[in-house]
Amino acid sequence: MRLITKDYTTDAVLRYNAELQARQLDEQSLLNPNVHPGLSGNKLWKMVRDIKVIPHLWDLKHQMYDEQGGLCCYCGLRIFKDSESRKLSVEHLAPKGAHRELVGEYKNLLLSCSVTEDDVTLMGTDSLNNPSLRHCDDSKANTSLHYTPLMPECETVFQYDPVGGIQAEKTEAQADIETLRLDCDLLKTRRKAALSILFDENGAFLSDDELQSISEKIMTRDENNRLPEFCFVIKNVSDSVISGTNQ
């Protein structure tokens, strides 16, 4: 994971929050069981994502996309705002089923990835619905995480290896890996491909100077404000190799 910083002061957030309050879909309103009585988090979310109810949710999605550098909040795969390849999905950090009051709160929303036909082909499976492809939001469902992309610790509790694997020393972090299926074959294959930039044509690591250069540049955004896919994975492995902890 990579730390994601949210900006609560923008016009997009202020307009969105005003619309939530006007429809009594904000946290303070929904803590009252007499407001929208009997409606579950899932049903309330259907209201929030209805453009006729909350017209500026899409503006909020654009802001979150920029904040995340166009990457999935959990695994680091590239996501797209429109109809391109890996479409984005709105993720609720605190599950909708357990926390209906947070269903529309910006502080509880991030953008996650989706499975693509290319993933199906890559892994030789039969359909987008194959359970072996599930990860991130699609795997998390109603489980709560110990570490989230809004916590600085998320950048240090997970470690990556040169062949695409992910590990964690802390029991809670390892549980999050399993919840999100961050160690599934699909993600390991995708990460291994991205990490190929750290090797020469003979399969050996580049020099420390070359790895240092990659490490210093890999977190740089492009002209569209997007980060490189798996940038934090690449930096983690390159820094580990330079320090001698991941040879």
Salt bridges, closest charged atoms under 4 A:
GLU19 OE2 - HIS56 ND1 2.38
GLU27 OE1 - LYS107 NZ 2.88
ASP59 OD2 - ARG15 NH2 3.61
ASP59 OD2 - HIS56 NE2 3.85
GLU91 OE2 - LYS140 NZ 3.10
GLU101 OE2 - HIS99 ND1 3.32
ASP118 OD2 - ARG190 NH2 2.98
ASP119 OD2 - ARG86 NH1 2.63
ASP119 OD1 - ARG190 NH2 2.64
ASP176 OD1 - HIS146 ND1 3.19
ASP185 OD1 - LYS188 NZ 3.69
ASP222 OD2 - ARG226 NE 3.65
ASP239 OD2 - LYS235 NZ 3.24
